[in-house]
Amino acid sequence: MNNAQWAKSTFGQADLGDPRRTTRLVKLAETLANDPGKPFVSITQSPADMEGAYRFIRNEHVNADAIAKAGYLVTAAQAAKHNLLPGFRGYHCHHLQPSFRAR
């Protein structure tokens, strides 16, 4: 799975209230995954991409809990496919709730 596929599968179902926000989230996740550890300002492809990223981050309608939940549910669904966690296979990820709150 490449970074674009990972970003889409991990965050493509995030409920951010507007599909454009979810698209921006997926793009940001892919960009960050392509160059982990580098400052965001140095990995955006254009000034417009950088501005879009900062608008997304500052957007009061972007809910960090919704982003965290999207990642959590995908991770839980992947974990449920493996016998590495005894007793976990019987759970369906829609029954699981994150026990944390993003800040």
C-alpha positions, 0 to 999 in steps of 0.5 A, a space after each residue: 500500500 502506498 502513502 496515498 492509499 494508506 491516507 485514503 483508507 485511514 482518513 477517507 471516511 472521516 466525518 468532518 461535516 464537509 467532503 472537501 475537509 475530508 479530501 484535504 485531510 487525506 491530502 495532508 496525511 499523504 503529504 506528511 507520510 511522504 516525508 515523515 519528520 520534515 517540517 510541513 512548510 518544506 514538504 508542501 508542493 506549492 504556496 497554495 497547498 501550504 495555505 490550504 493546510 494552514 486553513 484546514 488546521 485553523 478551521 474551527 469546523 474541523 473536529 480533532 476527535 472526528 479525525 482520531 475516530 477515523 484512524 481508530 476505527 480503521 486500526 480496530 478493523 485491521 486488528 480484528 482481522 488478526 488472531 494476535 489479540 485474543 478475544 478481539 476478533 468477535 468485536 465489530 469496530 462500530 461497537 468500539 469507542 475510542 477511550 481518548 479525546 484528541 486535543 
